[in-house]
């Protein structure tokens, strides 16, 4: 891979990846449980995301290769740990596709009210599955245009909404107490997912030791300001109980501020954001499957066969199948968000463990790295990342036996598969030391 991504490219990529369809859907539903204090939920979720940025900056700078997260965990923790990170992220991608497709349907109905929302959700998944199956490019130009469009929509609605905040809508600020505010942090964290994408792009970034940390810092500020401003605009302009009943809250606010055309513009922006997010998730998930197949972990028929002409048909089919199954569960946007955030928190626990071993197990890479945190700081960050991720994992699984059993079952299945695959292939490790 050529190193072609500079600072601006990294910022645009990360911001466009992180700020996606979820912010058009989640704040309204979260406000229904947390009240106006949903703003605090997004601020607290940002604290978890800070650790994502720190770990991504350090690992991406230390292992400036494509797929740095997988490589780092495989070498610093164990090859099985590296596999489990991809295994977990595949679940994240599948559930995220289901969530975003559901949100897509909500805004699609603003434009085409007569369409069945389920058909719209299935349709967007199948459509982009077919596009990826054909080996098409990422629709990069279209996605860039749509990122600009939805950022204009978000900025306009946020500024307009903040300027017309009604005091009666934000008092009392915590109508149901502090507990719902804390519980809303987990699904709110879904909207911050994506900062670790930098680790996957590390091999294509110019001067990674400088560009990655700086790009992440600027991107984080842009994302945080956008989320806080939008959530404040929503709860300040629309009663929090009414927000909980709206399927397309941002479009509703735009109509209140700018009239029918404002609502249509936001709906188009949200539909575009959701569509390109689904496309990106199908693309990334299928390529992770190909990568594990090329490493001998998944069957060879899921590989790209080592040729440029090979189309990723089989890997995309797998993603498409499981995404449709996830949609068939018929879960709410909130439940999908909790699942995605919970699995991402598990992933962050493994990343936190990797941080603990950087200075002792990557001695040469650490010694020569131009950007590196002190060993003590790495240990503190690693332990803090593990602790805070485990804390919010408790909120995900406490009192919910179904989630607990399903999560343990998925993790155990992955471990057993890896062990059996080792025995079947006769390999001790699937990656080069």
C-alpha positions as CSV (number, residue, x, y, z in Angstrom):
1,X,0.0,0.0,0.0
2,X,1.2,3.5,-0.8
3,X,1.3,6.1,1.9
4,X,-1.1,8.6,0.3
5,X,-3.3,9.9,3.2
6,X,-2.2,13.2,4.7
7,X,-3.6,14.9,7.8
8,X,-6.7,16.4,6.0
9,X,-7.5,13.0,4.4
10,X,-7.3,11.3,7.7
11,X,-9.6,13.8,9.4
12,X,-12.2,13.6,6.6
13,X,-12.0,9.8,6.6
14,X,-12.4,9.5,10.4
15,X,-15.1,12.1,10.7
16,X,-17.0,10.7,7.8
17,X,-16.7,7.2,9.2
18,X,-17.6,8.1,12.8
19,X,-20.4,10.6,12.2
20,X,-22.8,8.4,10.3
21,X,-26.5,7.5,10.2
22,X,-26.8,6.6,13.9
23,X,-26.7,10.3,15.0
24,X,-29.8,10.9,12.9
25,X,-31.7,8.1,14.8
26,X,-30.4,7.5,18.3
27,X,-30.6,10.8,20.2
28,X,-34.4,11.0,20.0
29,X,-34.8,7.5,21.4
30,X,-32.2,8.0,24.0
31,X,-33.9,11.2,25.1
32,X,-37.0,9.2,25.7
33,X,-35.3,7.4,28.6
34,X,-32.7,9.9,29.8
35,X,-34.6,13.1,29.2
36,X,-32.7,16.3,28.3
37,X,-29.7,14.9,30.2
38,X,-29.1,12.7,27.1
39,X,-26.5,15.5,26.4
40,X,-24.6,14.1,29.5
41,X,-24.9,10.6,28.1
42,X,-23.2,11.6,24.9
43,X,-20.5,13.5,26.9
44,X,-19.8,10.4,29.1
45,X,-19.7,8.1,26.0
46,X,-17.0,10.4,24.6
47,X,-14.9,9.6,27.7
48,X,-14.9,5.9,26.5
49,X,-14.1,7.0,23.0
50,X,-11.0,9.0,24.3
51,X,-9.4,5.6,25.1
52,X,-10.2,4.4,21.6
53,X,-8.3,7.4,20.2
54,X,-5.3,6.9,22.5
55,X,-5.0,3.2,21.8
56,X,-5.5,3.8,18.0
57,X,-2.8,6.6,18.0
58,X,-0.3,4.4,19.8
59,X,-0.9,1.1,18.0
60,X,-1.3,2.8,14.6
61,X,2.1,4.6,15.1
62,X,3.8,1.6,16.5
63,X,2.6,-0.8,13.8
64,X,2.1,1.4,10.7
65,X,0.7,-1.4,8.6
66,X,-2.7,-2.1,7.2
67,X,-4.7,-4.0,9.8
68,X,-2.5,-2.7,12.7
69,X,-5.0,-3.7,15.3
70,X,-5.1,-7.3,14.3
71,X,-1.3,-7.4,14.0
72,X,-0.7,-5.7,17.3
73,X,-3.0,-7.9,19.3
74,X,-1.7,-11.1,17.6
75,X,1.8,-10.2,18.6
76,X,1.3,-8.5,22.0
77,X,-1.4,-10.7,23.4
78,X,-1.7,-13.9,21.4
79,X,-2.6,-15.1,17.9
80,X,-6.0,-16.2,19.3
81,X,-6.5,-12.7,20.7
82,X,-5.9,-11.3,17.3
83,X,-8.5,-13.6,15.8
84,X,-11.0,-12.8,18.5
85,X,-10.8,-9.1,17.8
86,X,-11.8,-9.7,14.2
87,X,-14.4,-12.3,15.3
88,X,-15.9,-9.6,17.6
89,X,-15.8,-6.9,15.0
90,X,-17.6,-9.1,12.5
91,X,-20.5,-9.3,15.0
92,X,-20.3,-5.5,15.4
93,X,-20.4,-4.9,11.6
94,X,-23.4,-7.3,11.2
95,X,-25.4,-5.7,14.0
96,X,-24.4,-2.2,12.9
97,X,-25.7,-3.0,9.4
98,X,-29.1,-4.1,10.9
99,X,-29.3,-0.9,13.0
100,X,-28.4,1.5,10.2
101,X,-30.7,-0.3,7.8
102,X,-33.5,0.2,10.3
103,X,-32.7,3.9,10.6
104,X,-32.5,4.2,6.8
105,X,-36.0,2.9,6.6
106,X,-37.3,5.6,9.1
107,X,-35.9,8.4,7.0
108,X,-36.7,6.8,3.7
109,X,-40.4,6.9,4.8
110,X,-40.2,10.6,5.1
111,X,-39.4,10.8,1.4
112,X,-41.6,7.8,0.3
113,X,-44.4,7.3,3.0
114,X,-46.1,4.4,1.2
115,X,-43.0,2.1,1.2
116,X,-43.0,-0.8,3.7
117,X,-40.2,0.1,6.2
118,X,-39.1,-3.6,6.4
119,X,-38.8,-3.8,2.7
120,X,-36.7,-0.6,2.7
121,X,-34.4,-2.0,5.3
122,X,-33.9,-5.3,3.5
123,X,-33.6,-3.5,0.2
124,X,-30.7,-1.3,1.2
125,X,-28.7,-4.2,2.6
126,X,-29.3,-6.4,-0.5
127,X,-28.6,-3.5,-2.9
128,X,-25.2,-2.8,-1.4
129,X,-24.5,-6.5,-1.0
130,X,-24.9,-6.9,-4.7
131,X,-22.7,-3.9,-5.4
132,X,-19.9,-5.3,-3.3
133,X,-20.4,-8.7,-4.8
134,X,-19.7,-7.2,-8.2
135,X,-16.3,-6.0,-7.0
136,X,-17.3,-2.3,-7.3
137,X,-15.3,0.4,-5.8
138,X,-16.3,2.0,-2.5
139,X,-18.3,4.7,-4.3
140,X,-15.7,7.0,-2.9
141,X,-16.7,10.1,-4.8
142,X,-20.4,9.6,-4.0
143,X,-19.6,9.0,-0.3
144,X,-17.5,12.1,-0.1
145,X,-20.4,14.2,-1.5
146,X,-22.8,12.6,0.9
147,X,-20.5,13.2,3.9
148,X,-20.5,16.9,2.9
149,X,-24.3,16.9,2.5
150,X,-25.1,15.3,5.9
151,X,-22.5,17.5,7.7
152,X,-24.2,20.6,6.3
153,X,-27.5,19.2,7.4
154,X,-26.3,18.4,10.9
155,X,-24.5,21.8,11.3
156,X,-27.6,23.7,10.1
157,X,-30.0,21.8,12.4
158,X,-27.7,22.0,15.4
159,X,-27.1,25.8,15.1
160,X,-30.7,26.5,14.3
161,X,-32.0,24.3,17.2
162,X,-29.6,25.7,19.8
163,X,-30.7,29.2,18.9
164,X,-34.4,28.4,19.6
165,X,-34.0,26.3,22.8
166,X,-37.1,26.6,25.0
167,X,-36.4,26.6,28.8
168,X,-39.5,24.5,29.4
169,X,-38.1,21.6,27.3
170,X,-34.9,21.2,29.4
171,X,-36.4,21.6,32.9
172,X,-36.2,19.3,34.7
173,X,-32.9,18.2,33.2
174,X,-33.1,14.7,34.6
175,X,-36.8,13.9,34.9
176,X,-36.2,10.2,35.5
177,X,-33.1,10.5,37.6
178,X,-29.4,9.7,37.0
179,X,-29.6,5.9,36.4
180,X,-31.3,6.2,32.9
181,X,-28.6,8.7,32.0
182,X,-25.8,6.2,32.8
183,X,-27.6,3.4,31.0
184,X,-28.0,5.6,27.9
185,X,-24.2,5.9,27.7
186,X,-23.8,2.4,26.2
187,X,-26.1,2.9,23.1
188,X,-24.8,6.5,22.8
189,X,-21.3,5.0,22.5
190,X,-22.3,3.4,19.3
191,X,-22.3,6.8,17.6
192,X,-18.6,7.1,18.6
193,X,-17.6,3.8,17.0
194,X,-15.1,4.2,14.2
195,X,-12.1,5.9,15.6
196,X,-10.2,2.7,15.5
197,X,-10.6,2.6,11.7
198,X,-7.3,4.5,11.7
199,X,-5.5,1.3,12.7
200,X,-6.8,-0.4,9.6
201,X,-5.5,2.4,7.4
202,X,-2.1,2.9,9.2
203,X,-0.2,1.4,6.2
204,X,-1.6,4.1,3.9
205,X,-1.0,7.2,6.1
206,X,1.9,9.6,5.5
207,X,4.1,10.3,8.5
208,X,1.9,8.0,10.7
209,X,3.8,9.0,13.9
210,X,2.5,12.6,13.6
211,X,-0.5,12.3,11.3
212,X,-2.4,9.6,13.3
213,X,-2.3,11.2,16.8
214,X,-3.0,14.7,15.4
215,X,-5.7,13.5,13.0
216,X,-7.5,11.6,15.8
217,X,-7.3,14.6,18.2
218,X,-8.9,17.0,15.7
219,X,-11.5,14.4,14.6
220,X,-12.5,13.7,18.2
221,X,-13.1,17.4,18.8
222,X,-15.2,17.7,15.7
223,X,-17.3,14.7,16.5
224,X,-17.8,15.6,20.2
225,X,-18.9,19.2,19.4
226,X,-21.3,17.9,16.7
227,X,-22.9,15.3,19.0
228,X,-23.3,17.6,22.0
229,X,-24.7,20.5,19.8
230,X,-27.2,18.2,18.0
231,X,-28.4,16.4,21.1
232,X,-28.9,19.8,22.9
233,X,-30.7,21.2,19.8
234,X,-33.1,18.3,19.8
235,X,-34.0,18.2,23.5
236,X,-34.1,22.0,23.7
237,X,-36.5,22.4,20.7
238,X,-38.7,19.3,21.2
239,X,-40.1,17.9,24.4
240,X,-38.1,14.8,25.4
241,X,-41.3,12.6,25.7
242,X,-42.3,13.6,22.2
243,X,-38.8,12.8,20.9
244,X,-39.1,9.2,22.0
245,X,-42.1,8.8,19.6
246,X,-40.4,10.2,16.5
247,X,-38.8,7.8,14.0
248,X,-37.0,10.6,12.2
249,X,-36.2,13.2,14.9
250,X,-33.6,15.3,13.1
251,X,-35.9,15.6,10.0
252,X,-38.8,16.6,12.3
253,X,-36.6,19.4,13.9
254,X,-35.5,20.6,10.4
255,X,-39.2,20.9,9.4
256,X,-39.8,22.9,12.6
257,X,-36.9,25.2,11.8
258,X,-36.8,25.5,8.0
259,X,-40.2,24.1,6.8
260,X,-41.0,21.1,4.6
261,X,-37.9,21.6,2.3
262,X,-35.7,21.5,5.4
263,X,-37.2,18.2,6.4
264,X,-36.7,16.8,2.9
265,X,-33.1,17.9,2.8
266,X,-32.3,16.3,6.1
267,X,-34.1,13.1,5.1
268,X,-32.0,12.9,1.9
269,X,-28.9,13.5,4.0
270,X,-29.8,10.8,6.5
271,X,-30.8,8.3,3.8
272,X,-27.4,9.0,2.0
273,X,-25.5,8.7,5.3
274,X,-27.2,5.4,6.1
275,X,-26.8,4.0,2.6
276,X,-23.1,4.7,2.4
277,X,-22.6,3.4,6.0
278,X,-24.2,0.1,5.0
279,X,-22.0,0.0,1.9
280,X,-18.8,0.7,4.0
281,X,-19.8,-1.9,6.6
282,X,-20.4,-4.6,4.0
283,X,-17.1,-3.7,2.4
284,X,-15.1,-3.8,5.6
285,X,-16.7,-7.0,7.0
286,X,-16.2,-8.9,3.8
287,X,-12.6,-7.9,3.6
288,X,-12.0,-9.0,7.2
289,X,-13.4,-12.4,6.2
290,X,-11.1,-12.5,3.2
291,X,-8.1,-11.5,5.4
292,X,-8.8,-14.4,7.8
293,X,-9.3,-16.7,4.9
294,X,-6.0,-15.7,3.4
295,X,-4.4,-16.4,6.8
296,X,-5.8,-19.9,6.8
297,X,-8.3,-19.3,9.6
298,X,-11.4,-19.3,7.5
299,X,-11.9,-21.8,4.6
300,X,-10.1,-20.9,1.4
301,X,-13.3,-20.5,-0.7
302,X,-13.9,-17.3,1.2
303,X,-10.6,-15.9,0.0
304,X,-9.9,-13.6,-2.9
305,X,-7.9,-16.5,-4.5
306,X,-4.8,-14.2,-4.6
307,X,-5.8,-12.6,-7.8
308,X,-6.7,-9.0,-8.5
309,X,-9.5,-10.1,-10.8
310,X,-11.2,-12.3,-8.1
311,X,-14.5,-10.9,-6.9
312,X,-15.3,-11.1,-3.2
313,X,-18.6,-12.9,-3.9
314,X,-18.5,-15.6,-1.2
315,X,-17.3,-13.3,1.6
316,X,-20.0,-10.7,0.7
317,X,-22.6,-13.5,0.6
318,X,-21.7,-14.5,4.1
319,X,-22.1,-10.9,5.3
320,X,-25.3,-10.4,3.4
321,X,-26.8,-13.6,4.9
322,X,-26.0,-12.8,8.5
323,X,-27.1,-9.1,8.1
324,X,-30.5,-10.3,6.8
325,X,-30.7,-12.8,9.8
326,X,-29.9,-9.9,12.2
327,X,-32.7,-7.8,10.6
328,X,-35.1,-10.8,10.9
329,X,-34.6,-10.6,14.7
330,X,-36.7,-7.4,14.4
331,X,-34.9,-5.6,17.3
332,X,-35.3,-1.9,18.0
333,X,-32.7,0.5,17.0
334,X,-31.8,0.9,20.7
335,X,-31.3,-2.9,21.2
336,X,-29.1,-3.1,18.1
337,X,-27.1,-0.2,19.4
338,X,-26.6,-1.8,22.8
339,X,-25.4,-5.0,21.2
340,X,-22.9,-3.2,18.9
341,X,-21.6,-1.1,21.8
342,X,-21.3,-4.1,24.1
343,X,-19.3,-6.1,21.6
344,X,-17.1,-3.1,20.9
345,X,-16.4,-2.7,24.6
346,X,-15.3,-6.4,24.7
347,X,-12.9,-5.5,21.8
348,X,-11.6,-2.5,23.8
349,X,-10.8,-4.8,26.7
350,X,-8.5,-6.8,24.5
351,X,-7.0,-3.6,23.1
352,X,-6.4,-2.5,26.7
353,X,-4.5,-5.7,27.5
354,X,-2.4,-5.1,24.4
355,X,-1.4,-1.7,25.7
356,X,0.0,-3.3,28.9
357,X,2.5,-5.3,26.9
358,X,3.7,-2.8,24.3
359,X,7.0,-1.8,26.1
360,X,7.9,-5.4,27.0
361,X,6.8,-7.4,24.0
362,X,7.4,-4.9,21.2
363,X,10.8,-3.7,22.4
364,X,12.4,-2.8,19.1
365,X,9.3,-1.2,17.6
366,X,8.7,0.7,20.8
367,X,12.3,1.9,21.0
368,X,12.3,3.2,17.4
369,X,8.8,4.7,17.4
370,X,8.7,8.5,17.0
371,X,5.3,8.7,18.8
372,X,5.1,6.7,22.0
373,X,3.6,7.1,25.4
374,X,5.8,6.4,28.4
375,X,5.6,2.8,29.7
376,X,3.8,4.0,32.9
377,X,1.3,6.0,30.9
378,X,0.7,3.0,28.6
379,X,-0.1,0.8,31.7
380,X,-2.3,3.4,33.2
381,X,-4.2,3.9,29.9
382,X,-4.5,0.1,29.4
383,X,-5.8,-0.5,32.9
384,X,-8.2,2.4,32.6
385,X,-9.5,1.2,29.2
386,X,-10.1,-2.3,30.6
387,X,-11.8,-0.9,33.8
388,X,-14.1,1.6,32.1
389,X,-15.0,-0.9,29.3
390,X,-15.8,-3.6,31.9
391,X,-17.9,-1.1,33.9
392,X,-20.1,-0.3,31.0
393,X,-20.2,-4.0,30.0
394,X,-21.8,-4.6,33.3
395,X,-24.7,-2.2,32.3
396,X,-25.1,-4.1,29.1
397,X,-25.4,-7.6,30.6
398,X,-26.6,-7.0,34.2
399,X,-30.1,-8.5,34.6
400,X,-30.3,-9.6,31.0
401,X,-29.7,-13.3,30.7
402,X,-30.5,-13.5,27.0
403,X,-27.7,-11.0,26.1
404,X,-25.3,-12.7,28.5
405,X,-25.9,-16.2,27.2
406,X,-25.7,-15.0,23.5
407,X,-22.5,-13.1,24.1
408,X,-20.8,-15.9,25.9
409,X,-22.0,-18.4,23.3
410,X,-20.6,-16.3,20.4
411,X,-17.3,-15.9,22.2
412,X,-17.0,-19.6,23.1
413,X,-17.9,-20.6,19.6
414,X,-15.2,-18.4,18.2
415,X,-12.6,-19.9,20.6
416,X,-13.6,-23.5,19.8
417,X,-13.6,-22.8,16.1
418,X,-10.0,-21.3,16.3
419,X,-8.7,-24.3,18.3
420,X,-10.3,-26.9,16.0
421,X,-9.1,-25.0,12.9
422,X,-5.5,-25.2,14.3
423,X,-5.8,-28.9,14.8
424,X,-7.3,-29.4,11.3
425,X,-4.6,-27.3,9.6
426,X,-1.8,-28.4,11.8
427,X,-0.7,-24.8,12.3
428,X,0.3,-23.4,15.8
429,X,-0.2,-19.8,14.7
430,X,-1.9,-18.3,11.7
431,X,0.3,-15.2,11.4
432,X,4.0,-14.7,11.0
433,X,5.9,-13.8,14.1
